[in-house]
Amino acid sequence: MMKTEELKLTQEWDKTFLRSDKADHCKVTFVNHFGITLAADMYIPKNANGKLPAIAVSGPFGACKEQSSGLYAQTMAERGFLTIAFDPSFTGESGGFPRDMHSPDIDVEDYQAAVDFLSASERVDPERIGVIGICGWGGMALQTACLDTRIKATVTSTMYDMSRVAGNGYFDSSDNEEARFEMRVAINSRRTADYKAGEYAHAGGVVDPLPEDAPYFVKDYHAYYKTPRGYHPRSLNSNRGWNVTAGTSLMNTRLFAYSNEIRSAVLMIHGEKAHSCYMSKDAYNDMVKNSRYTSNKELMIIPGASHTDLYDQMDIIPFDKIESFMKEYLK
């Protein structure tokens, strides 16, 4: 019998978006293969009958389920899907210690555990399960699709390839041996300091106050995470951020192994003006290169949209397309 951690779950509505009258909501928990109990918000279409298609949602990286992932989950529930928006291990209301850590292996396992949970639910058709990943969790969703054949459809929105950023820097500006060596020295020095101190230093969330010369995408992050639009007390990006050493393994990892062997459907959505758009374009090209499974793969670029527009801007996020895509491949 799987052991579960006792989690303290907030019962009142504390999301960054309004509650819908078209979907029922409740808190649920499930356990991953590392023994960590995950917390999730479940959304079910009002007056739904029979077994439903289901979608697991997470992201952005360093966010919590009360932010963008919950908005996506509730919106898709309004459109007929049973959905869960979950907090990754070590974050939000989910269990795991130490806090504010992550590993790409555990990140993928969290998605697989969500699929485990949905597959066993009496309300779900286990043959009609999809996943949605936003920002860095878009990358983890695609990585999970490389592995988990139970997933019939994957949508990534404003995707980050966290392994590419960790190893190469933004825009591949540090893609050389010397830069990587300096990063390794810095992060390993931090590990020594943390061990001596008996605690983990935090990187800090989105910079605040915002410097006037901050890059435009940092300004976009600030406008979401540090204002009433998207701030949440359990969001790492809104507050003290990840542990400095949390992403150590990403520096020597490459996601999307065998992505051109994904047989299930994949839709990748990105904003034209997003600083991160190159990541989806390159990941898509790698996925379809020399692949026999291209007919159900799509790349959708949203004209004029920034990275964070796809977090919560309802007039920009292509929910009609996401709905039609999911209905086509979860039928």
Backbone hydrogen bonds, N-H to C=O, Kabsch-Sander energy under -0.5 kcal/mol:
donor,donor_aa,acceptor,acceptor_aa,energy
7,L,5,E,-0.8
9,L,7,L,-0.9
14,D,12,E,-0.7
16,T,66,E,-2.6
24,D,44,I,-3.2
26,C,42,M,-1.9
28,V,40,A,-2.5
30,F,38,L,-1.7
32,N,36,I,-2.4
35,G,32,N,-1.9
38,L,30,F,-3.7
38,L,36,I,-0.5
40,A,28,V,-2.5
41,D,85,A,-2.5
42,M,26,C,-3.4
42,M,40,A,-0.5
43,Y,83,T,-2.7
44,I,24,D,-2.2
46,K,22,K,-2.3
48,A,45,P,-1.5
52,L,123,R,-3.0
54,A,128,R,-2.6
55,I,82,L,-2.0
56,A,130,G,-2.0
57,V,84,I,-2.9
58,S,132,I,-1.5
62,G,60,P,-0.5
63,A,60,P,-2.0
67,Q,64,C,-2.2
69,S,59,G,-1.0
71,L,67,Q,-1.6
72,Y,68,S,-2.4
73,A,69,S,-2.6
74,Q,70,G,-2.9
75,T,71,L,-2.3
76,M,72,Y,-2.4
77,A,73,A,-1.8
78,E,74,Q,-2.0
79,R,75,T,-0.7
80,G,77,A,-1.8
81,F,76,M,-1.9
82,L,53,P,-2.5
83,T,43,Y,-2.6
83,T,81,F,-0.5
84,I,55,I,-2.0
85,A,41,D,-2.3
86,F,57,V,-2.0
86,F,84,I,-0.5
87,D,39,A,-2.4
90,F,95,G,-3.0
91,T,88,P,-1.7
92,G,234,R,-0.6
94,S,91,T,-1.7
95,G,37,T,-3.4
100,D,90,F,-2.8
101,M,98,P,-0.6
107,D,103,S,-3.1
108,V,104,P,-2.1
109,E,105,D,-2.0
110,D,106,I,-2.4
111,Y,107,D,-1.4
112,Q,108,V,-2.3
113,A,109,E,-3.0
114,A,110,D,-1.9
115,V,111,Y,-2.0
116,D,112,Q,-2.5
117,F,113,A,-2.5
118,L,114,A,-2.5
119,S,115,V,-2.8
120,A,116,D,-1.5
121,S,117,F,-0.6
121,S,118,L,-1.1
124,V,121,S,-1.3
125,D,52,L,-2.6
128,R,125,D,-2.4
129,I,150,R,-0.5
130,G,54,A,-2.6
131,V,153,A,-2.1
132,I,56,A,-2.6
133,G,155,V,-2.4
134,I,58,S,-2.1
135,C,157,S,-2.7
137,W,134,I,-1.9
138,G,135,C,-1.9
139,G,135,C,-1.1
139,G,160,Y,-0.6
140,M,136,G,-1.3
141,A,137,W,-1.8
142,L,138,G,-2.2
143,Q,139,G,-2.2
144,T,140,M,-2.1
145,A,141,A,-2.1
146,C,142,L,-1.3
147,L,144,T,-1.4
148,D,144,T,-3.4
149,T,147,L,-0.8
151,I,148,D,-1.2
152,K,129,I,-2.9
152,K,150,R,-0.6
153,A,129,I,-0.7
154,T,265,A,-2.2
155,V,131,V,-2.4
156,T,267,L,-2.4
157,S,133,G,-2.6
158,T,269,I,-2.5
159,M,269,I,-0.5
160,Y,135,C,-2.0
162,M,160,Y,-1.0
165,V,161,D,-2.0
166,A,162,M,-2.4
167,G,163,S,-1.9
168,N,164,R,-2.7
169,G,165,V,-2.0
172,D,169,G,-1.7
173,S,170,Y,-2.0
174,S,168,N,-3.2
175,D,172,D,-1.3
176,N,174,S,-2.2
180,R,176,N,-2.1
181,F,177,E,-2.5
182,E,178,E,-2.3
183,M,179,A,-2.0
184,R,180,R,-2.4
185,V,181,F,-2.6
186,A,182,E,-2.3
187,I,183,M,-2.5
188,N,184,R,-2.3
189,S,185,V,-2.1
190,R,186,A,-1.7
191,R,187,I,-1.7
192,T,188,N,-1.9
193,A,189,S,-2.2
194,D,190,R,-2.9
195,Y,191,R,-2.4
196,K,192,T,-2.2
197,A,193,A,-2.2
198,G,194,D,-1.7
199,E,194,D,-1.3
203,A,242,W,-3.2
204,G,240,R,-2.3
205,G,239,N,-1.9
206,V,237,N,-2.7
214,A,211,P,-1.6
218,V,215,P,-0.6
219,K,215,P,-1.9
220,D,216,Y,-1.8
221,Y,217,F,-2.1
222,H,218,V,-2.6
223,A,219,K,-2.2
224,Y,220,D,-1.0
224,Y,221,Y,-0.7
225,Y,221,Y,-3.0
226,K,222,H,-1.8
227,T,224,Y,-0.7
230,G,224,Y,-1.1
230,G,227,T,-1.5
231,Y,227,T,-2.7
235,S,232,H,-1.7
236,L,62,G,-0.6
237,N,62,G,-2.7
239,N,235,S,-0.7
239,N,236,L,-1.0
241,G,236,L,-1.8
243,N,100,D,-2.2
244,V,201,A,-2.7
246,A,243,N,-1.8
248,T,245,T,-1.6
250,L,247,G,-0.8
251,M,247,G,-0.8
251,M,248,T,-1.3
252,N,249,S,-1.1
253,T,250,L,-1.4
259,S,256,F,-1.8
261,E,258,Y,-2.2
262,I,259,S,-1.6
265,A,152,K,-1.7
266,V,296,N,-2.0
267,L,154,T,-2.8
268,M,298,E,-2.8
269,I,156,T,-3.1
269,I,267,L,-0.5
270,H,300,M,-2.4
272,E,302,I,-2.8
273,K,305,A,-2.2
274,A,271,G,-1.1
274,A,305,A,-0.7
277,C,274,A,-1.6
279,M,276,S,-1.8
280,S,276,S,-0.8
281,K,277,C,-2.2
282,D,278,Y,-2.5
283,A,279,M,-2.3
284,Y,280,S,-2.7
285,N,281,K,-2.2
286,D,282,D,-2.4
287,M,283,A,-2.0
288,V,284,Y,-2.0
289,K,285,N,-1.3
291,S,288,V,-1.6
297,K,294,T,-1.7
298,E,266,V,-2.3
300,M,268,M,-3.4
301,I,299,L,-0.5
302,I,270,H,-3.1
302,I,300,M,-0.5
305,A,302,I,-1.7
310,L,306,S,-0.7
310,L,307,H,-0.9
311,Y,308,T,-1.8
312,D,308,T,-0.8
313,Q,309,D,-2.0
314,M,312,D,-1.2
316,I,313,Q,-2.1
317,I,313,Q,-2.7
319,F,317,I,-2.2
322,I,318,P,-2.3
323,E,319,F,-2.9
324,S,320,D,-2.4
325,F,321,K,-2.6
326,M,322,I,-2.6
327,K,323,E,-2.7
328,E,324,S,-1.9
329,Y,325,F,-1.9
330,L,326,M,-1.8
